[in-house]
């Protein structure tokens, strides 16, 4: 079973606090999928928040999160690759095959 947070739009310094608040909701969830398939832009503030989430969850003994980045994710996928996030997170291509059952879904814009 997985808790899935669906993100859409652009994530930059202007929405960092909102992003942090949403990510903190899943700090204690055992299986998390972050769906970035509808994200068109992320900057270093978003990357920072994702790394903080990963560190907090790892310190709590949880496995690494899954990030949904389908092949068509373009620029967002490239940022994840360049920043080395594809080594930190489990990048998946679809929810059907990889995520399991959906417990909760939240759209964060």
C-alpha distances in whole Angstrom, upper triangle without the diagonal:
4,7,10,13,16,19,22,26,28,27,30,32,32,29,28,27,25,23,23,22,19,18,19,16,13,15,14,10,9,7,9,10,14,15,19,20,22,24,27,28,27,30,30,29,25,25,26,24,21,23,23,19,19,21,20,17,18,21,18,17,14,13,15,13,12,15,15,19,20,24,26,24,28,29,26,25,28,28,25,27,30,29,27,23,22,23,21,18,16,17,16,17,15,12,12,13,11,7,5,4,6,6,9,12,15,18,20,24
4,6,10,12,16,19,23,24,23,26,28,28,25,24,24,22,19,19,19,16,14,16,13,10,13,12,8,8,5,5,7,10,12,15,17,19,20,24,25,24,26,26,25,22,22,23,20,17,19,20,16,16,19,18,14,17,19,17,16,13,12,12,10,10,12,13,16,18,22,23,22,25,26,23,22,25,25,22,24,27,25,24,20,20,21,18,15,14,15,13,16,13,10,12,13,10,6,6,6,5,6,8,9,12,15,17,20
4,7,10,13,17,20,22,20,23,25,25,22,21,21,18,16,16,15,12,11,13,10,8,11,11,7,8,6,5,6,9,10,14,16,17,18,22,23,22,24,24,23,19,20,21,18,16,18,18,14,15,18,16,14,17,19,17,17,13,14,13,10,10,12,13,16,18,22,23,21,24,25,21,21,25,24,21,24,27,25,24,20,20,21,19,15,15,16,15,17,15,11,14,15,13,9,10,8,6,5,5,6,9,12,13,17
4,6,10,13,17,18,18,21,23,23,20,19,19,17,14,15,15,11,11,13,11,9,12,13,10,11,9,6,5,6,7,10,12,14,15,18,20,19,21,22,21,17,18,20,17,14,17,18,14,15,18,18,15,18,21,19,19,15,15,14,10,9,10,10,13,15,19,19,18,21,22,18,18,22,21,19,22,24,23,22,18,18,20,18,14,14,14,13,14,12,9,12,14,12,9,10,10,7,7,6,5,7,9,11,14
4,6,10,13,15,14,17,19,19,16,16,16,13,11,12,12,8,8,11,10,9,12,14,12,14,11,8,6,5,6,9,11,12,12,16,17,16,18,19,18,14,16,17,14,12,16,16,13,14,18,17,15,18,21,19,20,17,17,15,11,11,10,10,13,15,19,19,16,20,20,16,17,21,19,17,21,23,21,21,18,18,20,18,15,15,14,14,15,14,12,15,17,15,12,14,13,10,10,8,5,5,6,7,11
4,7,10,13,13,16,19,19,15,16,17,14,11,14,14,10,11,14,13,12,16,18,15,17,14,11,8,6,5,7,8,8,9,13,14,14,17,19,18,14,16,18,15,14,17,18,15,17,20,20,19,21,24,23,24,20,19,17,13,12,10,9,11,13,17,16,14,17,17,14,15,19,18,17,20,22,21,21,18,18,21,19,16,16,14,14,14,13,11,15,17,15,13,15,15,12,13,10,7,6,5,6,9
4,7,9,9,13,15,15,12,13,14,12,9,13,13,10,11,14,14,14,17,19,18,19,17,13,11,7,6,5,8,6,6,10,11,11,14,16,15,11,14,16,13,12,16,17,15,17,20,20,19,22,24,24,25,22,21,18,15,13,11,10,11,13,16,15,12,15,15,12,14,17,16,15,18,20,19,20,17,18,20,19,16,17,15,15,15,15,14,17,19,18,16,19,18,15,16,14,10,8,6,5,6
4,7,8,12,15,15,12,14,16,13,11,15,16,13,14,18,17,18,20,23,21,23,21,17,14,11,9,7,8,5,4,7,9,10,14,17,16,13,15,18,16,15,19,20,18,20,23,23,23,25,28,28,29,25,24,22,18,16,13,12,12,14,16,14,12,14,14,11,14,17,16,16,19,21,20,21,19,19,23,21,19,19,17,17,16,16,16,19,21,20,19,21,21,18,20,17,13,11,7,6,5
4,7,10,13,13,11,13,16,13,12,16,17,15,16,20,20,20,23,26,24,26,24,20,17,14,12,9,10,6,5,5,7,9,12,15,15,12,15,18,16,16,20,21,20,22,25,25,25,27,30,30,31,28,27,24,21,19,16,15,14,16,17,15,12,13,12,11,14,16,15,16,19,20,20,22,19,20,24,23,20,22,19,19,19,19,19,22,25,23,22,25,25,22,23,20,17,14,11,9,6
4,7,10,10,9,11,14,12,11,14,16,15,16,19,20,20,22,26,25,27,25,21,18,15,13,10,12,9,6,6,5,6,9,12,12,10,13,15,14,15,18,19,19,21,23,24,24,26,29,29,30,28,27,24,21,20,16,16,15,17,18,16,13,13,11,10,14,15,13,14,18,18,17,20,18,19,23,21,20,22,19,20,20,21,21,25,27,25,24,27,27,24,25,22,19,16,13,10,8
4,7,8,6,7,11,10,8,11,13,12,13,16,18,18,19,23,23,25,23,19,17,14,13,11,13,11,8,8,6,5,7,9,8,6,10,11,11,12,15,16,16,18,20,21,21,24,25,26,28,25,25,21,19,18,15,16,15,18,20,18,14,15,13,10,14,15,12,13,17,17,15,18,16,18,21,19,18,20,19,20,21,21,22,25,27,25,23,27,27,24,25,22,19,16,13,10,8
4,5,6,6,10,10,9,12,14,14,15,17,19,20,21,25,25,27,26,22,20,17,17,14,16,15,11,11,8,6,5,7,6,6,9,11,11,12,15,16,16,19,20,21,23,24,26,27,29,27,26,23,21,21,18,19,18,21,22,21,17,17,14,12,16,16,13,15,18,17,15,18,17,20,22,20,20,22,21,23,24,25,25,29,30,28,27,30,30,27,28,25,22,19,17,13,11
4,5,5,8,10,10,11,14,15,15,17,19,21,21,25,26,28,27,23,22,19,20,17,20,18,15,15,12,9,7,8,6,8,11,10,11,13,15,15,17,19,20,21,23,25,26,27,29,27,27,24,22,23,21,22,21,25,26,25,21,21,18,16,19,19,16,17,20,19,17,20,19,22,24,22,22,25,24,26,27,28,28,32,33,31,29,32,32,29,29,26,24,21,19,15,14
4,6,8,9,10,12,13,15,16,18,20,21,22,26,26,29,28,24,23,20,20,18,20,18,15,15,13,11,10,12,9,10,14,14,13,16,18,18,19,21,23,23,25,27,28,29,31,29,30,27,24,25,22,23,23,26,27,26,22,22,19,18,21,22,18,20,23,22,20,23,22,25,27,25,24,27,26,28,28,29,29,32,34,32,30,33,33,30,29,26,23,20,18,14,12
4,6,5,6,9,10,11,12,14,16,18,19,22,23,26,25,21,20,17,17,15,18,16,13,14,12,11,11,12,9,9,12,13,11,13,16,16,16,19,21,20,22,24,26,26,28,26,27,24,21,22,19,20,21,24,26,24,20,21,19,17,20,21,18,19,22,22,20,22,20,23,25,23,22,24,23,25,26,26,26,29,31,29,27,29,29,26,26,22,20,16,14,11,9
4,5,5,6,9,10,10,12,15,16,16,20,21,24,23,20,19,16,17,15,19,17,14,16,13,10,10,10,6,7,10,9,8,11,13,12,13,16,17,17,19,21,22,23,25,24,24,21,19,20,18,20,20,24,26,25,21,22,19,17,19,20,17,17,21,20,18,20,18,21,23,20,20,22,22,24,26,26,26,29,31,28,26,29,29,26,25,22,20,17,16,12,11
4,5,5,6,9,10,11,13,15,15,19,20,23,23,20,20,17,19,18,21,20,17,19,16,14,14,13,10,10,13,12,9,12,15,13,13,17,18,17,19,21,22,22,25,23,25,22,20,22,20,22,23,26,29,28,24,25,23,20,23,24,21,20,24,24,21,23,21,24,25,22,21,24,24,26,28,28,27,30,32,29,27,29,29,26,25,22,20,17,16,12,12
4,5,5,6,9,10,11,14,15,18,19,22,21,18,18,15,16,16,19,17,15,17,16,14,14,15,11,11,14,13,10,13,16,14,14,17,19,18,19,22,23,23,25,23,24,22,19,20,19,20,21,24,27,26,22,24,22,19,22,24,21,20,24,24,22,24,21,23,25,22,21,23,23,25,26,26,24,28,30,27,25,27,26,23,22,19,17,13,12,9,9
4,5,5,6,9,10,12,13,16,17,19,19,15,15,12,13,13,16,15,13,15,13,11,12,13,9,8,11,11,7,9,12,11,11,14,16,15,16,19,20,20,23,20,21,18,16,17,15,17,18,21,24,23,19,21,19,16,18,20,17,17,21,21,19,20,17,20,22,19,17,20,19,21,22,22,21,25,27,24,22,24,24,21,20,17,15,12,11,8,9
4,5,5,6,9,10,11,14,15,18,18,15,16,13,15,15,19,18,16,18,16,14,14,13,10,9,11,10,6,8,11,9,8,12,13,12,14,17,17,18,20,18,20,17,15,17,16,18,20,23,26,26,22,24,22,18,20,22,19,18,22,22,19,20,17,20,21,18,17,20,20,22,24,24,23,27,28,25,22,25,25,22,21,18,17,14,14,11,12
4,6,5,7,10,10,13,15,18,18,15,16,14,16,17,20,19,18,20,19,17,17,17,13,12,14,13,10,12,14,12,11,14,16,14,15,18,19,18,21,19,21,19,17,19,18,20,22,25,28,28,24,26,24,21,23,25,22,21,25,25,23,24,21,23,24,21,20,22,22,24,26,25,24,27,28,26,23,25,24,21,19,16,15,13,13,10,12
4,5,5,8,10,12,13,16,15,12,13,11,13,14,17,16,15,18,18,16,17,17,14,12,14,14,10,11,14,13,10,14,16,14,14,18,19,18,20,18,19,17,15,16,15,17,19,22,25,25,21,24,23,19,21,23,21,20,23,24,22,23,19,21,23,20,18,19,20,21,23,22,20,23,25,22,19,21,20,17,16,13,12,9,10,7,10
4,5,6,7,10,11,13,13,10,11,9,12,13,16,17,15,18,17,15,16,16,13,11,12,12,8,8,11,9,7,10,12,11,11,14,15,15,17,15,16,14,11,13,13,15,17,21,24,24,21,23,22,18,19,22,19,17,21,22,19,20,16,18,19,16,14,16,17,19,21,20,19,22,23,20,18,20,20,17,16,13,13,11,12,10,13
4,5,5,8,10,13,14,12,13,12,16,17,20,20,19,22,21,18,19,18,15,13,14,13,9,10,12,9,7,11,12,9,10,14,14,13,16,14,16,15,13,16,16,18,21,24,27,28,24,27,25,22,23,25,22,20,24,25,22,22,19,21,22,18,17,19,20,22,24,24,22,25,26,23,20,22,21,18,17,15,15,13,15,13,16
4,6,8,8,12,12,11,13,12,15,17,20,20,19,23,22,20,21,21,18,16,17,16,13,13,15,13,10,13,15,12,11,15,16,14,16,14,16,16,14,16,16,18,21,24,27,28,25,27,27,23,24,27,24,22,26,27,24,24,21,22,23,20,18,19,21,21,24,23,20,23,24,22,18,20,18,16,14,11,12,10,13,12,15
4,5,5,8,9,7,10,10,13,15,19,20,19,22,22,20,21,21,18,16,16,16,12,12,13,12,8,10,13,10,9,12,14,12,14,11,13,12,10,12,13,16,19,22,25,26,23,26,25,22,22,25,23,20,23,25,23,22,18,20,20,17,15,16,18,18,21,20,18,21,21,18,15,17,16,14,12,10,11,11,13,13,16
4,6,8,10,9,12,12,16,18,21,22,21,24,23,21,21,20,18,16,16,15,12,11,12,10,7,8,10,7,6,9,10,9,11,9,11,11,10,13,15,18,21,24,27,28,25,28,27,23,23,26,23,21,24,25,22,21,18,20,20,16,15,16,18,20,23,22,20,23,24,20,17,19,19,17,15,14,15,15,17,16,19
4,6,9,9,13,14,18,20,23,25,24,27,27,24,25,24,22,20,20,19,16,15,15,13,10,11,12,9,7,10,11,8,10,8,11,12,12,15,17,20,23,26,29,30,28,30,30,26,26,29,27,24,26,28,25,24,21,22,22,18,17,18,20,21,24,23,21,23,24,20,17,18,18,16,14,14,15,16,19,18,22
4,6,7,10,12,15,18,21,23,23,26,26,24,25,24,23,20,20,20,17,15,16,15,11,12,14,11,8,11,13,10,11,8,10,11,10,12,15,17,21,23,27,28,26,29,28,25,25,27,26,23,25,28,25,24,20,21,21,18,16,16,18,18,21,20,17,20,20,17,14,14,14,12,10,11,13,14,17,17,21
4,7,10,13,16,19,22,24,24,27,27,25,27,26,24,22,21,21,18,16,17,16,13,12,14,12,9,11,12,10,9,6,8,9,9,11,14,17,20,23,26,28,26,29,29,25,25,27,26,23,25,27,25,23,20,20,20,17,15,14,17,17,20,19,17,19,18,15,12,13,13,13,11,13,15,16,19,20,24
4,7,10,13,16,18,21,21,25,25,23,25,25,24,20,20,20,18,15,16,16,13,12,15,14,10,12,15,12,11,8,8,8,7,8,11,13,17,19,23,24,22,26,26,22,22,25,24,20,22,25,23,22,18,18,18,15,12,12,14,14,17,16,13,15,15,11,9,9,10,10,10,11,13,15,17,18,22
4,7,10,13,15,17,17,21,21,20,22,21,20,17,17,18,15,12,14,14,11,11,14,13,10,12,15,14,13,10,9,8,5,6,9,11,14,17,20,22,19,23,23,19,19,22,21,18,20,23,21,19,16,16,17,14,11,10,12,12,15,14,12,14,15,11,8,10,11,10,10,10,10,12,14,15,18
4,6,9,11,14,14,18,19,17,20,20,19,16,16,17,15,12,14,15,12,12,15,15,13,15,18,17,16,13,11,10,6,5,6,7,11,13,17,18,16,19,20,16,16,19,18,15,18,21,19,18,14,14,16,14,10,9,10,9,12,11,9,12,13,9,7,10,11,9,11,10,10,11,12,13,16
4,6,9,11,11,14,15,14,16,17,16,12,13,15,12,10,13,14,11,11,15,15,14,16,19,18,18,15,14,11,7,6,5,6,9,12,15,16,14,17,17,13,13,16,15,13,16,19,17,17,13,13,15,13,10,10,10,10,12,11,10,14,15,12,10,13,14,12,13,12,10,10,10,10,13
4,6,8,9,12,14,13,16,18,17,14,14,17,15,12,16,17,14,15,19,19,17,19,22,22,22,18,17,14,11,8,6,5,7,9,13,13,11,14,15,12,12,15,15,13,16,19,18,18,14,14,17,15,12,12,10,9,10,9,9,12,14,12,10,14,14,12,14,12,10,10,9,10,12
4,5,5,9,10,10,13,15,15,11,12,15,14,12,15,17,15,16,19,20,19,21,24,24,24,21,19,16,12,10,7,6,6,9,11,11,8,11,11,8,9,12,12,11,14,16,15,16,13,13,16,15,12,13,10,11,11,11,11,15,16,15,14,17,18,16,18,16,13,12,10,10,11
4,6,8,11,12,16,18,18,15,16,19,18,15,18,21,19,19,23,24,22,24,27,27,27,23,21,18,15,12,9,6,5,6,9,8,6,9,11,9,9,13,13,12,15,17,17,18,15,15,18,18,15,14,11,10,9,9,11,14,15,14,14,17,18,16,19,17,14,14,12,12,13
4,6,9,11,15,18,18,15,16,19,18,16,20,22,20,21,24,25,24,26,29,29,29,26,24,21,18,15,12,10,9,10,12,10,8,10,11,9,11,14,14,14,17,19,19,20,18,18,21,20,18,18,15,14,13,13,13,16,19,18,17,20,20,18,20,18,14,13,10,10,10
4,6,8,11,14,14,11,13,16,15,14,17,19,18,19,22,23,23,25,27,28,28,25,24,21,17,15,12,11,9,11,13,11,8,10,9,7,10,12,11,12,15,17,16,18,15,16,20,19,17,17,15,15,14,15,16,19,21,20,19,22,23,20,22,19,16,14,11,10,9
4,7,11,14,15,12,14,17,17,16,19,21,21,22,25,26,26,27,30,31,31,28,27,23,20,18,15,13,11,13,13,11,8,8,7,6,10,11,11,12,15,16,16,18,17,17,21,21,19,20,17,17,17,18,19,22,24,23,22,25,26,24,26,23,20,18,15,13,11
4,7,10,11,10,11,14,15,14,17,19,19,20,23,24,24,26,28,29,30,28,26,23,20,19,15,15,13,15,16,14,10,10,7,6,10,10,9,11,14,14,14,16,15,17,20,19,18,20,17,19,18,20,21,24,26,24,23,27,28,25,27,24,21,19,16,14,12
4,7,8,6,8,11,11,11,13,15,16,17,19,21,21,23,25,26,27,25,24,20,18,17,14,14,13,16,17,16,12,12,9,7,10,10,8,9,13,12,11,14,12,15,18,17,16,18,16,18,19,20,21,25,26,24,23,26,27,25,26,24,21,19,16,13,12
4,6,6,7,9,10,11,13,15,16,17,19,21,22,23,25,26,28,26,25,21,19,19,16,17,16,19,20,19,15,14,11,9,12,12,8,10,13,12,10,14,13,16,18,17,17,20,18,21,22,23,24,28,29,26,26,29,30,28,29,26,24,21,19,16,15
4,5,5,6,9,10,10,12,14,15,16,18,20,21,22,24,26,24,23,20,19,19,17,19,18,21,22,21,18,17,14,12,14,13,9,11,13,12,9,12,12,15,17,15,16,19,19,21,23,25,26,29,30,27,26,30,31,29,29,27,25,23,21,18,17
4,5,5,6,9,10,11,13,14,15,17,19,20,21,23,25,23,23,20,18,19,17,19,19,22,23,23,19,19,16,14,16,16,12,13,16,15,12,15,14,17,19,16,17,20,20,22,24,25,26,29,30,27,26,29,30,28,28,25,23,21,19,16,15
4,5,5,6,9,10,11,12,14,15,17,18,20,21,23,21,20,17,15,16,13,15,15,19,20,20,16,17,14,11,13,14,11,11,14,14,11,14,12,15,17,14,14,17,16,19,20,22,22,26,26,24,22,26,26,24,24,22,20,17,16,13,13
4,5,5,6,9,10,11,12,14,15,16,18,20,21,19,19,15,14,15,12,15,15,18,20,20,16,16,14,11,12,13,9,8,12,11,8,10,8,12,13,11,12,15,15,18,20,21,22,25,26,23,22,25,27,25,25,23,21,19,18,16,16
4,5,5,6,9,10,11,12,14,15,16,18,20,19,19,16,15,16,15,18,18,22,23,23,20,20,18,15,16,16,13,12,15,14,11,12,11,14,15,12,13,17,17,20,23,24,24,28,28,25,24,27,28,26,26,24,23,21,20,17,18
4,5,5,6,9,10,11,12,14,15,17,19,17,17,14,13,15,14,17,17,21,23,23,20,21,19,15,17,18,14,13,17,17,13,15,12,15,16,13,13,16,17,20,22,23,22,26,27,23,22,25,25,23,23,21,19,17,17,14,15
4,5,5,6,9,10,11,12,14,15,17,15,14,11,10,11,10,13,14,18,20,21,17,19,17,13,14,16,13,11,14,15,12,12,9,12,13,10,9,13,13,16,18,20,19,23,23,20,18,22,23,21,21,19,18,16,16,14,16
4,5,5,6,9,10,10,12,14,15,14,14,11,11,13,12,16,17,20,22,23,20,21,19,16,16,17,14,12,14,14,11,11,8,12,12,8,9,13,14,18,20,22,22,25,25,22,20,23,25,23,23,22,21,20,20,18,19
4,5,5,6,9,10,11,12,14,14,14,12,12,15,15,18,19,23,25,26,23,24,22,19,19,20,17,15,18,18,14,15,12,15,15,12,12,16,17,20,23,24,23,27,27,23,22,24,25,24,23,22,21,20,20,18,19
4,5,5,6,8,10,11,12,11,12,10,9,12,12,16,18,21,24,25,22,23,22,18,19,20,18,15,18,19,16,16,12,15,15,11,11,14,15,18,21,21,20,24,24,20,18,21,22,20,19,18,18,17,18,16,18
4,6,5,6,9,10,11,9,9,7,7,10,11,15,17,20,23,24,21,23,22,18,18,19,17,14,16,18,14,13,10,12,12,8,8,11,13,16,20,21,20,23,22,19,17,20,21,20,20,19,19,19,20,18,21
4,5,5,6,9,10,10,11,9,11,14,15,19,20,24,26,28,25,26,25,21,21,22,19,17,19,19,16,15,13,15,14,10,11,14,17,20,23,24,23,27,26,22,21,23,24,23,23,22,22,22,23,21,23
4,6,5,6,9,9,11,10,11,15,16,20,22,26,28,29,26,28,27,23,23,25,22,19,22,23,19,18,16,18,17,13,13,16,19,21,25,25,24,27,27,23,21,23,24,22,21,20,21,20,22,20,23
4,5,5,6,5,7,8,8,12,14,18,20,24,26,28,25,27,26,23,22,24,22,19,21,23,20,18,15,17,16,12,12,14,17,19,22,22,21,24,23,20,18,19,20,19,18,18,19,19,21,20,23
4,5,5,5,6,7,9,13,15,19,21,25,27,29,26,28,27,24,23,24,22,19,21,22,19,17,15,16,14,11,11,13,17,19,23,23,22,25,24,20,19,21,22,22,21,21,22,22,24,23,26
4,5,7,10,11,13,17,19,23,25,28,31,32,30,31,30,27,26,28,25,22,24,25,22,20,18,19,17,14,15,17,20,23,26,27,26,28,27,24,22,24,25,24,23,23,24,24,26,25,28
4,6,9,11,13,16,19,22,25,28,31,33,30,32,31,28,27,29,27,24,26,27,24,22,20,21,19,16,16,18,21,23,26,26,25,27,26,23,21,22,22,22,20,21,22,23,25,24,27
4,7,9,12,15,18,22,24,27,30,32,30,32,31,28,27,29,27,24,25,27,24,22,19,20,18,15,15,16,19,21,25,25,23,26,24,21,19,20,21,21,20,21,23,24,26,26,29
4,6,8,12,15,18,21,24,27,29,26,29,29,25,24,26,25,21,23,25,22,20,17,18,16,13,12,13,16,18,21,21,20,22,21,17,15,17,18,18,17,18,19,21,23,23,26
4,6,9,13,16,18,21,24,26,24,26,26,23,21,24,23,19,20,23,20,18,15,15,13,11,10,10,13,15,18,19,17,20,18,14,13,15,17,17,17,18,19,21,23,23,26
4,7,10,13,15,18,21,23,21,23,23,19,18,20,19,15,17,19,17,14,11,11,10,7,6,7,10,12,16,17,16,19,17,14,13,15,17,17,18,18,18,19,21,21,23
4,6,10,13,16,18,20,18,21,21,17,16,19,17,14,16,18,16,15,11,11,11,9,6,6,9,10,14,14,13,16,15,12,10,13,15,14,15,15,15,16,17,17,20
4,6,9,12,15,17,15,18,18,15,14,17,16,13,15,18,16,14,11,10,11,10,6,4,6,7,10,10,10,13,12,9,8,11,14,13,15,15,14,15,16,17,19
4,6,9,12,14,12,14,15,11,10,14,13,10,12,15,14,13,10,9,11,10,6,6,5,6,9,10,10,13,13,10,10,13,15,14,16,16,14,15,15,15,16
4,6,10,11,9,13,14,11,10,13,14,11,13,17,16,15,12,11,14,13,10,8,6,5,6,6,7,11,11,9,9,13,15,14,16,16,13,14,14,14,16
4,6,8,6,9,11,8,6,10,11,9,11,14,14,14,11,10,13,14,11,10,6,6,6,8,10,13,13,12,13,16,18,17,20,19,17,17,16,16,17
4,5,6,9,12,10,8,12,14,12,13,16,17,17,15,13,16,17,14,12,9,7,4,6,10,12,12,12,13,17,19,18,21,21,18,19,17,18,19
4,6,7,11,10,8,10,13,12,12,15,17,17,16,13,17,18,16,14,11,10,7,10,13,15,15,15,17,20,22,22,25,24,22,22,21,21,21
4,5,9,9,8,11,13,13,14,16,18,19,17,16,19,20,18,17,13,12,10,11,14,16,17,17,19,22,24,23,26,25,22,22,20,20,19
4,6,6,5,8,10,10,12,14,15,16,14,13,17,18,16,15,12,12,10,12,14,17,18,17,18,21,23,22,24,23,20,20,17,17,17
4,6,5,6,9,10,11,12,14,16,15,14,18,19,17,18,14,14,13,15,18,21,21,20,21,25,27,25,28,27,23,23,20,20,19
4,5,5,6,9,10,10,12,14,14,14,17,18,17,18,15,16,15,18,20,23,24,22,23,27,28,27,29,27,24,23,20,19,18
4,5,5,6,9,10,11,12,11,11,15,15,14,15,12,14,13,16,18,21,21,20,20,24,25,24,26,24,21,20,17,16,15
4,5,5,6,9,10,11,10,9,13,14,12,13,10,11,11,14,16,19,19,18,19,22,24,23,26,24,22,21,19,18,18
4,5,5,6,8,10,10,10,13,15,14,15,12,14,14,17,20,23,23,21,22,26,28,27,29,28,25,24,22,21,21
4,5,5,6,8,8,10,13,13,13,15,13,16,16,19,21,24,24,22,22,26,28,27,28,27,24,23,21,19,19
4,6,5,6,5,6,9,10,9,11,9,12,14,17,18,22,21,19,19,23,25,24,26,25,22,22,20,19,19
4,6,5,6,6,8,10,11,12,10,13,14,18,20,23,22,20,21,25,27,26,28,28,25,25,24,22,23
4,5,8,9,10,12,13,15,14,17,18,21,23,27,26,24,24,28,31,30,31,30,28,27,26,24,24
4,6,8,9,10,11,14,13,17,19,22,23,27,26,23,24,27,29,28,30,28,27,26,24,22,22
4,5,6,7,9,12,11,15,17,20,22,25,24,21,22,25,28,27,29,28,26,26,25,23,24
4,5,5,6,9,9,13,15,18,19,22,21,18,19,22,24,24,25,24,23,22,22,20,21
4,6,5,7,6,10,12,15,17,20,18,16,17,20,23,23,25,24,23,23,22,21,23
4,6,7,9,12,15,18,19,22,20,17,18,22,24,24,26,26,25,25,25,24,25
4,7,9,13,16,18,19,22,20,17,17,20,23,23,24,23,23,23,23,22,23
4,6,9,13,15,15,18,17,14,14,17,19,19,20,20,19,20,20,19,21
4,6,10,12,12,15,13,10,11,14,17,17,19,19,19,20,20,20,22
4,7,9,11,14,12,10,11,15,17,17,20,20,18,19,19,19,21
4,6,8,10,9,7,9,12,15,15,18,18,17,18,18,19,21
4,7,9,8,8,10,13,16,16,19,19,18,19,19,20,21
4,6,6,6,8,11,13,13,16,17,15,17,17,19,20
4,6,5,5,7,9,9,13,13,12,15,15,17,20
4,6,6,7,9,10,14,15,14,17,18,20,23
4,6,7,10,12,16,17,17,20,21,23,25
4,6,10,11,14,16,16,18,19,21,24
4,7,8,11,12,12,15,17,19,21
4,7,9,12,13,16,18,21,24
4,6,9,11,15,17,20,23
4,6,7,11,13,16,20
4,7,10,14,16,20
4,7,10,13,16
4,7,10,13
4,6,10
4,7
4
